């Protein structure tokens, strides 16, 4: 008598992507915070990252923070610009609209600038993590 | 078009006024979430690490605040 074993269905194993695809996902995650995780079907991670980054960015603008522009004269401005640029499309859209002029006369304006830079750097961290997940280095 | 989109997105955002401590709490919350997701792998470890980062942000801020208080000229 032949017996057939019934094994419980297991979720399909994640197939690591190619380096090019992982890089593309990383760029997508930089442009739109959280998008890389969502494309990898990591829904909860993507939602948490998107909410965190967007909320910090919007709060930074609401607190009258300054979005740095390209300025080769001051090292701190350059670093701030790099941090802001890491926000991806939200930074570009806000700059094109003239948002983020900053208000030096309020305490929260300084905090807002830090929120904007920090959200960009956190977004960069998330984009790097998306690459690791896509390459299978991290679950 | 992008300018219009930005206006639609950001114009309703009123000027946010909050205390410094509230700003620290919000910053710590979001930064801890991102740190936990990106620097730990298992969900349980992520929650534990996120809570640890959040506590470190807050305790570090309070300690730094007291140090600055005693350093300032009276």
N, CA and C atoms of all chains as a GROMACS GRO file, in nm:
protein
  639
    1UNK      N    1   0.084  -0.118   0.000
    1UNK     CA    2   0.000   0.000   0.000
    1UNK      C    3   0.088   0.124   0.000
    2UNK      N    4   0.061   0.205  -0.093
    2UNK     CA    5   0.142   0.327  -0.100
    2UNK      C    6   0.074   0.440  -0.025
    3UNK      N    7   0.151   0.506   0.055
    3UNK     CA    8   0.095   0.619   0.130
    3UNK      C    9   0.155   0.748   0.076
    4UNK      N   10   0.070   0.847   0.067
    4UNK     CA   11   0.118   0.978   0.020
    4UNK      C   12   0.120   1.073   0.138
    5UNK      N   13   0.233   1.136   0.154
    5UNK     CA   14   0.246   1.232   0.263
    5UNK      C   15   0.189   1.366   0.220
    6UNK      N   16   0.112   1.419   0.308
    6UNK     CA   17   0.056   1.552   0.281
    6UNK      C   18   0.133   1.652   0.367
    7UNK      N   19   0.205   1.736   0.302
    7UNK     CA   20   0.282   1.838   0.374
    7UNK      C   21   0.209   1.970   0.367
    8UNK      N   22   0.214   2.046   0.475
    8UNK     CA   23   0.148   2.176   0.472
    8UNK      C   24   0.213   2.267   0.369
    9UNK      N   25   0.129   2.347   0.307
    9UNK     CA   26   0.181   2.438   0.204
    9UNK      C   27   0.268   2.544   0.268
   10UNK      N   28   0.385   2.561   0.214
   10UNK     CA   29   0.476   2.663   0.265
   10UNK      C   30   0.484   2.777   0.163
   11UNK      N   31   0.505   2.897   0.212
   11UNK     CA   32   0.514   3.009   0.119
   11UNK      C   33   0.633   2.992   0.028
   12UNK      N   34   0.623   3.038  -0.096
   12UNK     CA   35   0.734   3.022  -0.188
   12UNK      C   36   0.856   3.099  -0.139
   13UNK      N   37   0.970   3.036  -0.154
   13UNK     CA   38   1.093   3.100  -0.108
   13UNK      C   39   1.124   3.222  -0.194
   14UNK      N   40   1.182   3.322  -0.130
   14UNK     CA   41   1.214   3.445  -0.203
   14UNK      C   42   1.334   3.420  -0.294
   15UNK      N   43   1.317   3.456  -0.419
   15UNK     CA   44   1.426   3.442  -0.514
   15UNK      C   45   1.504   3.572  -0.521
   16UNK      N   46   1.633   3.568  -0.489
   16UNK     CA   47   1.712   3.692  -0.497
   16UNK      C   48   1.712   3.747  -0.639
   17UNK      N   49   1.710   3.878  -0.646
   17UNK     CA   50   1.707   3.944  -0.777
   17UNK      C   51   1.850   3.966  -0.826
   18UNK      N   52   1.859   4.004  -0.951
   18UNK     CA   53   1.990   4.036  -1.006
   18UNK      C   54   2.039   4.168  -0.946
   19UNK      N   55   2.168   4.194  -0.962
   19UNK     CA   56   2.225   4.317  -0.908
   19UNK      C   57   2.162   4.439  -0.974
   20UNK      N   58   2.139   4.430  -1.104
   20UNK     CA   59   2.078   4.544  -1.174
   20UNK      C   60   1.938   4.571  -1.123
   21UNK      N   61   1.861   4.464  -1.103
   21UNK     CA   62   1.724   4.483  -1.053
   21UNK      C   63   1.726   4.537  -0.910
   22UNK      N   64   1.820   4.488  -0.831
   22UNK     CA   65   1.830   4.537  -0.693
   22UNK      C   66   1.868   4.685  -0.691
   23UNK      N   67   1.959   4.722  -0.780
   23UNK     CA   68   1.996   4.864  -0.788
   23UNK      C   69   1.878   4.950  -0.832
   24UNK      N   70   1.801   4.897  -0.928
   24UNK     CA   71   1.683   4.972  -0.974
   24UNK      C   72   1.582   4.990  -0.861
   25UNK      N   73   1.564   4.884  -0.782
   25UNK     CA   74   1.472   4.895  -0.667
   25UNK      C   75   1.523   4.995  -0.565
   26UNK      N   76   1.654   4.997  -0.549
   26UNK     CA   77   1.713   5.091  -0.454
   26UNK      C   78   1.690   5.235  -0.500
   27UNK      N   79   1.705   5.258  -0.628
   27UNK     CA   80   1.681   5.394  -0.681
   27UNK      C   81   1.533   5.431  -0.666
   28UNK      N   82   1.446   5.333  -0.693
   28UNK     CA   83   1.303   5.358  -0.676
   28UNK      C   84   1.270   5.392  -0.532
   29UNK      N   85   1.338   5.323  -0.440
   29UNK     CA   86   1.314   5.350  -0.299
   29UNK      C   87   1.366   5.487  -0.259
   30UNK      N   88   1.474   5.530  -0.326
   30UNK     CA   89   1.524   5.666  -0.298
   30UNK      C   90   1.426   5.770  -0.351
   31UNK      N   91   1.375   5.749  -0.471
   31UNK     CA   92   1.286   5.849  -0.531
   31UNK      C   93   1.155   5.859  -0.454
   32UNK      N   94   1.096   5.746  -0.424
   32UNK     CA   95   0.970   5.745  -0.349
   32UNK      C   96   0.992   5.660  -0.224
   33UNK      N   97   1.001   5.723  -0.108
   33UNK     CA   98   1.029   5.648   0.014
   33UNK      C   99   0.931   5.533   0.037
   34UNK      N  100   0.986   5.415   0.060
   34UNK     CA  101   0.904   5.297   0.087
   34UNK      C  102   0.866   5.217  -0.035
   35UNK      N  103   0.886   5.274  -0.154
   35UNK     CA  104   0.842   5.205  -0.276
   35UNK      C  105   0.919   5.075  -0.298
   36UNK      N  106   1.046   5.075  -0.266
   36UNK     CA  107   1.126   4.954  -0.287
   36UNK      C  108   1.074   4.835  -0.208
   37UNK      N  109   1.039   4.858  -0.082
   37UNK     CA  110   0.983   4.750  -0.001
   37UNK      C  111   0.849   4.704  -0.058
   38UNK      N  112   0.769   4.800  -0.101
   38UNK     CA  113   0.637   4.764  -0.153
   38UNK      C  114   0.651   4.679  -0.279
   39UNK      N  115   0.748   4.714  -0.364
   39UNK     CA  116   0.769   4.634  -0.486
   39UNK      C  117   0.822   4.495  -0.453
   40UNK      N  118   0.888   4.482  -0.338
   40UNK     CA  119   0.934   4.350  -0.293
   40UNK      C  120   0.826   4.276  -0.214
   41UNK      N  121   0.708   4.334  -0.210
   41UNK     CA  122   0.593   4.279  -0.136
   41UNK      C  123   0.618   4.271   0.014
   42UNK      N  124   0.701   4.361   0.063
   42UNK     CA  125   0.718   4.376   0.208
   42UNK      C  126   0.626   4.490   0.250
   43UNK      N  127   0.499   4.456   0.263
   43UNK     CA  128   0.397   4.561   0.279
   43UNK      C  129   0.413   4.641   0.408
   44UNK      N  130   0.432   4.571   0.517
   44UNK     CA  131   0.436   4.641   0.646
   44UNK      C  132   0.561   4.728   0.654
   45UNK      N  133   0.674   4.672   0.613
   45UNK     CA  134   0.797   4.752   0.615
   45UNK      C  135   0.782   4.875   0.525
   46UNK      N  136   0.729   4.853   0.406
   46UNK     CA  137   0.713   4.965   0.313
   46UNK      C  138   0.622   5.073   0.368
   47UNK      N  139   0.512   5.030   0.429
   47UNK     CA  140   0.418   5.128   0.483
   47UNK      C  141   0.482   5.206   0.598
   48UNK      N  142   0.552   5.134   0.686
   48UNK     CA  143   0.615   5.202   0.800
   48UNK      C  144   0.723   5.300   0.754
   49UNK      N  145   0.803   5.258   0.658
   49UNK     CA  146   0.908   5.347   0.607
   49UNK      C  147   0.845   5.468   0.539
   50UNK      N  148   0.745   5.444   0.455
   50UNK     CA  149   0.682   5.555   0.382
   50UNK      C  150   0.620   5.655   0.479
   51UNK      N  151   0.546   5.604   0.576
   51UNK     CA  152   0.482   5.694   0.673
   51UNK      C  153   0.588   5.773   0.750
   52UNK      N  154   0.692   5.704   0.794
   52UNK     CA  155   0.795   5.771   0.874
   52UNK      C  156   0.865   5.881   0.794
   53UNK      N  157   0.909   5.847   0.673
   53UNK     CA  158   0.986   5.944   0.594
   53UNK      C  159   0.897   6.061   0.551
   54UNK      N  160   0.778   6.028   0.498
   54UNK     CA  161   0.690   6.136   0.452
   54UNK      C  162   0.647   6.224   0.570
   55UNK      N  163   0.618   6.163   0.683
   55UNK     CA  164   0.574   6.244   0.797
   55UNK      C  165   0.686   6.337   0.844
   56UNK      N  166   0.808   6.286   0.849
   56UNK     CA  167   0.919   6.372   0.889
   56UNK      C  168   0.940   6.484   0.788
   57UNK      N  169   0.928   6.451   0.659
   57UNK     CA  170   0.948   6.553   0.557
   57UNK      C  171   0.841   6.661   0.566
   58UNK      N  172   0.715   6.619   0.577
   58UNK     CA  173   0.605   6.717   0.583
   58UNK      C  174   0.612   6.798   0.713
   59UNK      N  175   0.646   6.732   0.823
   59UNK     CA  176   0.659   6.807   0.947
   59UNK      C  177   0.773   6.908   0.938
   60UNK      N  178   0.881   6.868   0.871
   60UNK     CA  179   0.993   6.961   0.853
   60UNK      C  180   0.950   7.084   0.775
   61UNK      N  181   0.874   7.063   0.670
   61UNK     CA  182   0.823   7.178   0.594
   61UNK      C  183   0.726   7.259   0.678
   62UNK      N  184   0.639   7.190   0.752
   62UNK     CA  185   0.542   7.260   0.835
   62UNK      C  186   0.607   7.340   0.946
   63UNK      N  187   0.721   7.294   0.992
   63UNK     CA  188   0.792   7.367   1.096
   63UNK      C  189   0.878   7.478   1.037
   64UNK      N  190   0.858   7.506   0.911
   64UNK     CA  191   0.929   7.612   0.839
   64UNK      C  192   1.078   7.585   0.831
   65UNK      N  193   1.110   7.458   0.807
   65UNK     CA  194   1.249   7.423   0.788
   65UNK      C  195   1.298   7.467   0.652
   66UNK      N  196   1.430   7.467   0.638
   66UNK     CA  197   1.491   7.512   0.514
   66UNK      C  198   1.536   7.394   0.430
   67UNK      N  199   1.498   7.399   0.303
   67UNK     CA  200   1.552   7.302   0.207
   67UNK      C  201   1.675   7.364   0.143
   68UNK      N  202   1.788   7.299   0.157
   68UNK     CA  203   1.912   7.356   0.107
   68UNK      C  204   1.919   7.345  -0.045
   69UNK      N  205   1.977   7.446  -0.106
   69UNK     CA  206   1.998   7.444  -0.251
   69UNK      C  207   2.145   7.418  -0.278
   70UNK      N  208   2.176   7.398  -0.405
   70UNK     CA  209   2.315   7.375  -0.442
   70UNK      C  210   2.394   7.502  -0.412
   71UNK      N  211   2.493   7.487  -0.328
   71UNK     CA  212   2.572   7.603  -0.288
   71UNK      C  213   2.714   7.554  -0.259
   72UNK      N  214   2.804   7.587  -0.347
   72UNK     CA  215   2.939   7.536  -0.334
   72UNK      C  216   3.026   7.616  -0.238
   73UNK      N  217   2.970   7.717  -0.175
   73UNK     CA  218   3.054   7.804  -0.093
   73UNK      C  219   3.068   7.756   0.051
   74UNK      N  220   2.963   7.696   0.102
   74UNK     CA  221   2.960   7.660   0.243
   74UNK      C  222   2.950   7.508   0.256
   75UNK      N  223   3.046   7.449   0.330
   75UNK     CA  224   3.046   7.304   0.344
   75UNK      C  225   2.920   7.253   0.412
   76UNK      N  226   2.873   7.325   0.513
   76UNK     CA  227   2.752   7.280   0.583
   76UNK      C  228   2.631   7.284   0.490
   77UNK      N  229   2.627   7.385   0.403
   77UNK     CA  230   2.517   7.391   0.306
   77UNK      C  231   2.524   7.274   0.208
   78UNK      N  232   2.644   7.239   0.169
   78UNK     CA  233   2.659   7.126   0.076
   78UNK      C  234   2.611   6.997   0.143
   79UNK      N  235   2.652   6.976   0.267
   79UNK     CA  236   2.609   6.855   0.338
   79UNK      C  237   2.457   6.855   0.358
   80UNK      N  238   2.403   6.972   0.391
   80UNK     CA  239   2.258   6.982   0.406
   80UNK      C  240   2.186   6.954   0.276
   81UNK      N  241   2.243   7.003   0.167
   81UNK     CA  242   2.182   6.978   0.036
   81UNK      C  243   2.183   6.829   0.002
   82UNK      N  244   2.296   6.763   0.032
   82UNK     CA  245   2.304   6.618   0.006
   82UNK      C  246   2.198   6.544   0.089
   83UNK      N  247   2.187   6.584   0.215
   83UNK     CA  248   2.086   6.519   0.301
   83UNK      C  249   1.945   6.543   0.250
   84UNK      N  250   1.918   6.666   0.207
   84UNK     CA  251   1.785   6.696   0.154
   84UNK      C  252   1.758   6.618   0.025
   85UNK      N  253   1.861   6.611  -0.059
   85UNK     CA  254   1.844   6.544  -0.188
   85UNK      C  255   1.809   6.397  -0.170
   86UNK      N  256   1.853   6.339  -0.061
   86UNK     CA  257   1.824   6.197  -0.035
   86UNK      C  258   1.675   6.172  -0.014
   87UNK      N  259   1.597   6.278   0.000
   87UNK     CA  260   1.452   6.260   0.011
   87UNK      C  261   1.389   6.219  -0.122
   88UNK      N  262   1.462   6.239  -0.231
   88UNK     CA  263   1.411   6.197  -0.361
   88UNK      C  264   1.309   6.293  -0.418
   89UNK      N  265   1.204   6.238  -0.475
   89UNK     CA  266   1.104   6.322  -0.542
   89UNK      C  267   1.039   6.426  -0.452
   90UNK      N  268   1.007   6.394  -0.327
   90UNK     CA  269   0.948   6.499  -0.242
   90UNK      C  270   1.035   6.624  -0.235
   91UNK      N  271   1.167   6.606  -0.228
   91UNK     CA  272   1.256   6.722  -0.224
   91UNK      C  273   1.248   6.800  -0.355
   92UNK      N  274   1.253   6.726  -0.466
   92UNK     CA  275   1.252   6.794  -0.596
   92UNK      C  276   1.122   6.870  -0.617
   93UNK      N  277   1.012   6.807  -0.583
   93UNK     CA  278   0.882   6.873  -0.601
   93UNK      C  279   0.872   6.996  -0.512
   94UNK      N  280   0.914   6.982  -0.387
   94UNK     CA  281   0.905   7.096  -0.295
   94UNK      C  282   0.995   7.210  -0.340
   95UNK      N  283   1.114   7.176  -0.390
   95UNK     CA  284   1.204   7.281  -0.436
   95UNK      C  285   1.146   7.353  -0.558
   96UNK      N  286   1.089   7.275  -0.650
   96UNK     CA  287   1.033   7.336  -0.771
   96UNK      C  288   0.917   7.428  -0.736
   97UNK      N  289   0.846   7.394  -0.630
   97UNK     CA  290   0.732   7.477  -0.590
   97UNK      C  291   0.773   7.594  -0.503
   98UNK      N  292   0.899   7.600  -0.469
   98UNK     CA  293   0.945   7.711  -0.386
   98UNK      C  294   0.920   7.691  -0.238
   99UNK      N  295   0.890   7.568  -0.199
   99UNK     CA  296   0.871   7.542  -0.056
   99UNK      C  297   1.008   7.532   0.012
  100UNK      N  298   1.005   7.531   0.144
  100UNK     CA  299   1.128   7.512   0.219
  100UNK      C  300   1.218   7.634   0.220
  101UNK      N  301   1.157   7.752   0.219
  101UNK     CA  302   1.240   7.873   0.223
  101UNK      C  303   1.308   7.888   0.358
  102UNK      N  304   1.246   7.834   0.461
  102UNK     CA  305   1.306   7.841   0.594
  102UNK      C  306   1.271   7.970   0.665
  103UNK      N  307   1.274   7.962   0.796
  103UNK     CA  308   1.248   8.079   0.879
  103UNK      C  309   1.347   8.077   0.994
  104UNK      N  310   1.444   8.166   0.986
  104UNK     CA  311   1.552   8.165   1.084
  104UNK      C  312   1.509   8.226   1.217
  105UNK      N  313   1.391   8.286   1.220
  105UNK     CA  314   1.349   8.358   1.340
  105UNK      C  315   1.263   8.274   1.433
  106UNK      N  316   1.241   8.151   1.396
  106UNK     CA  317   1.167   8.061   1.485
  106UNK      C  318   1.255   7.944   1.524
  107UNK      N  319   1.236   7.898   1.646
  107UNK     CA  320   1.313   7.783   1.692
  107UNK      C  321   1.276   7.659   1.612
  108UNK      N  322   1.148   7.646   1.584
  108UNK     CA  323   1.105   7.526   1.512
  108UNK      C  324   1.158   7.525   1.369
  109UNK      N  325   1.193   7.641   1.316
  109UNK     CA  326   1.250   7.644   1.182
  109UNK      C  327   1.380   7.566   1.175
  110UNK      N  328   1.462   7.581   1.277
  110UNK     CA  329   1.587   7.506   1.282
  110UNK      C  330   1.560   7.357   1.297
  111UNK      N  331   1.465   7.324   1.383
  111UNK     CA  332   1.427   7.183   1.397
  111UNK      C  333   1.374   7.128   1.265
  112UNK      N  334   1.295   7.211   1.197
  112UNK     CA  335   1.239   7.166   1.069
  112UNK      C  336   1.348   7.132   0.969
  113UNK      N  337   1.452   7.215   0.965
  113UNK     CA  338   1.564   7.186   0.874
  113UNK      C  339   1.628   7.052   0.909
  114UNK      N  340   1.642   7.026   1.038
  114UNK     CA  341   1.701   6.898   1.079
  114UNK      C  342   1.608   6.782   1.046
  115UNK      N  343   1.478   6.804   1.060
  115UNK     CA  344   1.382   6.700   1.021
  115UNK      C  345   1.398   6.666   0.873
  116UNK      N  346   1.414   6.770   0.790
  116UNK     CA  347   1.424   6.748   0.646
  116UNK      C  348   1.552   6.672   0.610
  117UNK      N  349   1.661   6.711   0.671
  117UNK     CA  350   1.788   6.642   0.643
  117UNK      C  351   1.783   6.498   0.696
  118UNK      N  352   1.731   6.484   0.818
  118UNK     CA  353   1.727   6.350   0.879
  118UNK      C  354   1.637   6.256   0.801
  119UNK      N  355   1.524   6.307   0.753
  119UNK     CA  356   1.437   6.218   0.675
  119UNK      C  357   1.507   6.171   0.548
  120UNK      N  358   1.587   6.259   0.488
  120UNK     CA  359   1.662   6.218   0.369
  120UNK      C  360   1.764   6.111   0.400
  121UNK      N  361   1.836   6.128   0.510
  121UNK     CA  362   1.938   6.029   0.545
  121UNK      C  363   1.874   5.895   0.584
  122UNK      N  364   1.760   5.901   0.652
  122UNK     CA  365   1.691   5.776   0.684
  122UNK      C  366   1.640   5.709   0.557
  123UNK      N  367   1.598   5.790   0.460
  123UNK     CA  368   1.553   5.734   0.333
  123UNK      C  369   1.669   5.665   0.261
  124UNK      N  370   1.786   5.724   0.270
  124UNK     CA  371   1.904   5.662   0.208
  124UNK      C  372   1.935   5.528   0.275
  125UNK      N  373   1.921   5.524   0.407
  125UNK     CA  374   1.943   5.399   0.480
  125UNK      C  375   1.843   5.292   0.435
  126UNK      N  376   1.719   5.334   0.419
  126UNK     CA  377   1.617   5.239   0.375
  126UNK      C  378   1.644   5.191   0.232
  127UNK      N  379   1.691   5.281   0.147
  127UNK     CA  380   1.720   5.242   0.008
  127UNK      C  381   1.833   5.139   0.004
  128UNK      N  382   1.933   5.157   0.089
  128UNK     CA  383   2.042   5.059   0.096
  128UNK      C  384   1.990   4.926   0.149
  129UNK      N  385   1.898   4.931   0.243
  129UNK     CA  386   1.842   4.807   0.298
  129UNK      C  387   1.759   4.734   0.193
  130UNK      N  388   1.687   4.810   0.112
  130UNK     CA  389   1.608   4.748   0.004
  130UNK      C  390   1.699   4.668  -0.088
  131UNK      N  391   1.817   4.721  -0.117
  131UNK     CA  392   1.912   4.650  -0.204
  131UNK      C  393   1.955   4.518  -0.139
  132UNK      N  394   1.981   4.523  -0.010
  132UNK     CA  395   2.021   4.400   0.060
  132UNK      C  396   1.909   4.296   0.058
  133UNK      N  397   1.787   4.343   0.080
  133UNK     CA  398   1.673   4.250   0.079
  133UNK      C  399   1.654   4.191  -0.061
  134UNK      N  400   1.668   4.275  -0.162
  134UNK     CA  401   1.647   4.227  -0.299
  134UNK      C  402   1.754   4.126  -0.340
  135UNK      N  403   1.875   4.143  -0.287
  135UNK     CA  404   1.983   4.050  -0.321
  135UNK      C  405   1.980   3.924  -0.234
  136UNK      N  406   1.887   3.918  -0.140
  136UNK     CA  407   1.874   3.800  -0.056
  136UNK      C  408   1.970   3.797   0.061
  137UNK      N  409   2.036   3.909   0.087
  137UNK     CA  410   2.129   3.911   0.200
  137UNK      C  411   2.056   3.926   0.332
  138UNK      N  412   1.931   3.966   0.324
  138UNK     CA  413   1.853   3.992   0.445
  138UNK      C  414   1.709   3.947   0.419
  139UNK      N  415   1.645   3.883   0.514
  139UNK     CA  416   1.506   3.839   0.491
  139UNK      C  417   1.408   3.955   0.486
  140UNK      N  418   0.329   7.166  -1.364
  140UNK     CA  419   0.248   7.058  -1.310
  140UNK      C  420   0.299   7.015  -1.172
  141UNK      N  421   0.434   7.005  -1.164
  141UNK     CA  422   0.491   6.965  -1.036
  141UNK      C  423   0.465   7.070  -0.928
  142UNK      N  424   0.471   7.197  -0.971
  142UNK     CA  425   0.443   7.302  -0.873
  142UNK      C  426   0.300   7.293  -0.823
  143UNK      N  427   0.208   7.264  -0.914
  143UNK     CA  428   0.068   7.248  -0.873
  143UNK      C  429   0.050   7.130  -0.781
  144UNK      N  430   0.120   7.023  -0.814
  144UNK     CA  431   0.112   6.903  -0.729
  144UNK      C  432   0.166   6.934  -0.590
  145UNK      N  433   0.276   7.007  -0.587
  145UNK     CA  434   0.334   7.041  -0.457
  145UNK      C  435   0.241   7.130  -0.376
  146UNK      N  436   0.179   7.225  -0.445
  146UNK     CA  437   0.085   7.312  -0.374
  146UNK      C  438  -0.030   7.230  -0.316
  147UNK      N  439  -0.079   7.136  -0.397
  147UNK     CA  440  -0.190   7.053  -0.350
  147UNK      C  441  -0.147   6.968  -0.231
  148UNK      N  442  -0.022   6.925  -0.234
  148UNK     CA  443   0.025   6.838  -0.126
  148UNK      C  444   0.059   6.916   0.000
  149UNK      N  445   0.129   7.028  -0.019
  149UNK     CA  446   0.188   7.094   0.096
  149UNK      C  447   0.111   7.216   0.144
  150UNK      N  448   0.026   7.274   0.058
  150UNK     CA  449  -0.044   7.396   0.098
  150UNK      C  450  -0.134   7.376   0.220
  151UNK      N  451  -0.205   7.261   0.229
  151UNK     CA  452  -0.290   7.245   0.348
  151UNK      C  453  -0.212   7.233   0.476
  152UNK      N  454  -0.082   7.213   0.463
  152UNK     CA  455  -0.001   7.194   0.581
  152UNK      C  456   0.019   7.329   0.649
  153UNK      N  457  -0.045   7.347   0.760
  153UNK     CA  458  -0.030   7.472   0.832
  153UNK      C  459   0.106   7.476   0.900
  154UNK      N  460   0.140   7.592   0.946
  154UNK     CA  461   0.266   7.603   1.018
  154UNK      C  462   0.256   7.522   1.148
  155UNK      N  463   0.348   7.432   1.163
  155UNK     CA  464   0.345   7.343   1.279
  155UNK      C  465   0.424   7.407   1.392
  156UNK      N  466   0.357   7.423   1.502
  156UNK     CA  467   0.424   7.478   1.620
  156UNK      C  468   0.420   7.372   1.728
  157UNK      N  469   0.534   7.338   1.777
  157UNK     CA  470   0.540   7.237   1.883
  157UNK      C  471   0.656   7.269   1.975
  158UNK      N  472   0.650   7.211   2.093
  158UNK     CA  473   0.760   7.233   2.187
  158UNK      C  474   0.881   7.154   2.142
  159UNK      N  475   0.994   7.189   2.200
  159UNK     CA  476   1.117   7.120   2.163
  159UNK      C  477   1.111   6.972   2.203
  160UNK      N  478   1.052   6.945   2.318
  160UNK     CA  479   1.046   6.806   2.362
  160UNK      C  480   0.953   6.724   2.273
  161UNK      N  481   0.844   6.785   2.230
  161UNK     CA  482   0.755   6.714   2.138
  161UNK      C  483   0.827   6.683   2.007
  162UNK      N  484   0.905   6.780   1.960
  162UNK     CA  485   0.981   6.757   1.838
  162UNK      C  486   1.079   6.642   1.856
  163UNK      N  487   1.141   6.635   1.972
  163UNK     CA  488   1.235   6.526   1.999
  163UNK      C  489   1.163   6.392   2.000
  164UNK      N  490   1.047   6.389   2.063
  164UNK     CA  491   0.972   6.262   2.070
  164UNK      C  492   0.933   6.215   1.930
  165UNK      N  493   0.884   6.307   1.849
  165UNK     CA  494   0.843   6.270   1.712
  165UNK      C  495   0.964   6.224   1.631
  166UNK      N  496   1.072   6.299   1.643
  166UNK     CA  497   1.195   6.261   1.572
  166UNK      C  498   1.240   6.122   1.616
  167UNK      N  499   1.242   6.100   1.747
  167UNK     CA  500   1.288   5.971   1.800
  167UNK      C  501   1.199   5.857   1.752
  168UNK      N  502   1.070   5.883   1.747
  168UNK     CA  503   0.976   5.778   1.705
  168UNK      C  504   1.004   5.733   1.562
  169UNK      N  505   1.009   5.830   1.471
  169UNK     CA  506   1.026   5.794   1.330
  169UNK      C  507   1.166   5.738   1.303
  170UNK      N  508   1.266   5.798   1.364
  170UNK     CA  509   1.402   5.748   1.342
  170UNK      C  510   1.416   5.607   1.398
  171UNK      N  511   1.353   5.580   1.511
  171UNK     CA  512   1.362   5.446   1.570
  171UNK      C  513   1.295   5.342   1.481
  172UNK      N  514   1.182   5.380   1.422
  172UNK     CA  515   1.113   5.288   1.331
  172UNK      C  516   1.204   5.250   1.214
  173UNK      N  517   1.266   5.350   1.155
  173UNK     CA  518   1.352   5.323   1.039
  173UNK      C  519   1.476   5.243   1.081
  174UNK      N  520   1.536   5.280   1.193
  174UNK     CA  521   1.652   5.204   1.240
  174UNK      C  522   1.615   5.058   1.265
  175UNK      N  523   1.502   5.037   1.329
  175UNK     CA  524   1.462   4.900   1.363
  175UNK      C  525   1.440   4.817   1.237
  176UNK      N  526   1.376   4.875   1.138
  176UNK     CA  527   1.346   4.799   1.016
  176UNK      C  528   1.473   4.769   0.937
  177UNK      N  529   1.562   4.866   0.932
  177UNK     CA  530   1.678   4.850   0.845
  177UNK      C  531   1.794   4.777   0.912
  178UNK      N  532   1.800   4.781   1.043
  178UNK     CA  533   1.919   4.725   1.110
  178UNK      C  534   1.894   4.593   1.180
  179UNK      N  535   1.772   4.547   1.185
  179UNK     CA  536   1.743   4.416   1.243
  179UNK      C  537   1.659   4.334   1.146
  180UNK      N  538   1.665   4.202   1.161
  180UNK     CA  539   1.601   4.116   1.062
  180UNK      C  540   1.469   4.057   1.111
  181UNK      N  541   1.468   4.003   1.230
  181UNK     CA  542   1.348   3.937   1.280
  181UNK      C  543   1.253   4.039   1.342
  182UNK      N  544   1.124   4.016   1.327
  182UNK     CA  545   1.026   4.112   1.381
  182UNK      C  546   1.042   4.139   1.530
  183UNK      N  547   1.065   4.031   1.606
  183UNK     CA  548   1.080   4.051   1.751
  183UNK      C  549   1.203   4.136   1.781
  184UNK      N  550   1.312   4.110   1.711
  184UNK     CA  551   1.434   4.189   1.731
  184UNK      C  552   1.414   4.333   1.685
  185UNK      N  553   1.334   4.350   1.581
  185UNK     CA  554   1.308   4.486   1.533
  185UNK      C  555   1.234   4.567   1.638
  186UNK      N  556   1.133   4.506   1.698
  186UNK     CA  557   1.056   4.577   1.800
  186UNK      C  558   1.145   4.612   1.919
  187UNK      N  559   1.225   4.514   1.960
  187UNK     CA  560   1.312   4.538   2.075
  187UNK      C  561   1.415   4.648   2.045
  188UNK      N  562   1.472   4.643   1.925
  188UNK     CA  563   1.574   4.742   1.889
  188UNK      C  564   1.511   4.881   1.870
  189UNK      N  565   1.391   4.883   1.814
  189UNK     CA  566   1.322   5.011   1.798
  189UNK      C  567   1.294   5.076   1.933
  190UNK      N  568   1.248   4.996   2.028
  190UNK     CA  569   1.223   5.050   2.162
  190UNK      C  570   1.352   5.097   2.228
  191UNK      N  571   1.459   5.022   2.205
  191UNK     CA  572   1.589   5.060   2.262
  191UNK      C  573   1.636   5.194   2.202
  192UNK      N  574   1.625   5.208   2.070
  192UNK     CA  575   1.666   5.334   2.006
  192UNK      C  576   1.582   5.451   2.056
  193UNK      N  577   1.452   5.428   2.067
  193UNK     CA  578   1.362   5.534   2.114
  193UNK      C  579   1.403   5.580   2.254
  194UNK      N  580   1.428   5.482   2.341
  194UNK     CA  581   1.469   5.516   2.478
  194UNK      C  582   1.602   5.589   2.479
  195UNK      N  583   1.695   5.544   2.395
  195UNK     CA  584   1.826   5.610   2.390
  195UNK      C  585   1.813   5.755   2.343
  196UNK      N  586   1.728   5.777   2.242
  196UNK     CA  587   1.707   5.915   2.194
  196UNK      C  588   1.656   6.003   2.308
  197UNK      N  589   1.555   5.954   2.379
  197UNK     CA  590   1.495   6.037   2.483
  197UNK      C  591   1.590   6.059   2.601
  198UNK      N  592   1.650   5.951   2.650
  198UNK     CA  593   1.740   5.964   2.764
  198UNK      C  594   1.860   6.050   2.727
  199UNK      N  595   1.914   6.029   2.608
  199UNK     CA  596   2.028   6.110   2.564
  199UNK      C  597   1.993   6.257   2.554
  200UNK      N  598   1.873   6.286   2.508
  200UNK     CA  599   1.831   6.425   2.497
  200UNK      C  600   1.817   6.490   2.633
  201UNK      N  601   1.757   6.417   2.727
  201UNK     CA  602   1.739   6.473   2.862
  201UNK      C  603   1.875   6.496   2.927
  202UNK      N  604   1.966   6.400   2.913
  202UNK     CA  605   2.100   6.416   2.972
  202UNK      C  606   2.172   6.535   2.908
  203UNK      N  607   2.166   6.543   2.775
  203UNK     CA  608   2.232   6.655   2.707
  203UNK      C  609   2.171   6.789   2.750
  204UNK      N  610   2.040   6.789   2.769
  204UNK     CA  611   1.974   6.912   2.813
  204UNK      C  612   2.022   6.958   2.949
  205UNK      N  613   2.037   6.862   3.042
  205UNK     CA  614   2.085   6.899   3.176
  205UNK      C  615   2.230   6.943   3.171
  206UNK      N  616   2.310   6.878   3.088
  206UNK     CA  617   2.451   6.920   3.077
  206UNK      C  618   2.459   7.064   3.024
  207UNK      N  619   2.379   7.094   2.923
  207UNK     CA  620   2.380   7.230   2.869
  207UNK      C  621   2.328   7.330   2.972
  208UNK      N  622   2.232   7.285   3.053
  208UNK     CA  623   2.178   7.374   3.156
  208UNK      C  624   2.287   7.416   3.254
  209UNK      N  625   2.370   7.320   3.295
  209UNK     CA  626   2.475   7.352   3.392
  209UNK      C  627   2.594   7.423   3.327
  210UNK      N  628   2.609   7.406   3.196
  210UNK     CA  629   2.720   7.472   3.128
  210UNK      C  630   2.691   7.618   3.095
  211UNK      N  631   2.563   7.651   3.087
  211UNK     CA  632   2.531   7.787   3.044
  211UNK      C  633   2.569   7.887   3.154
  212UNK      N  634   2.616   8.004   3.115
  212UNK     CA  635   2.653   8.104   3.216
  212UNK      C  636   2.530   8.160   3.283
  213UNK      N  637   2.528   8.162   3.417
  213UNK     CA  638   2.413   8.214   3.490
  213UNK      C  639   2.440   8.358   3.532
   0.00000   0.00000   0.00000
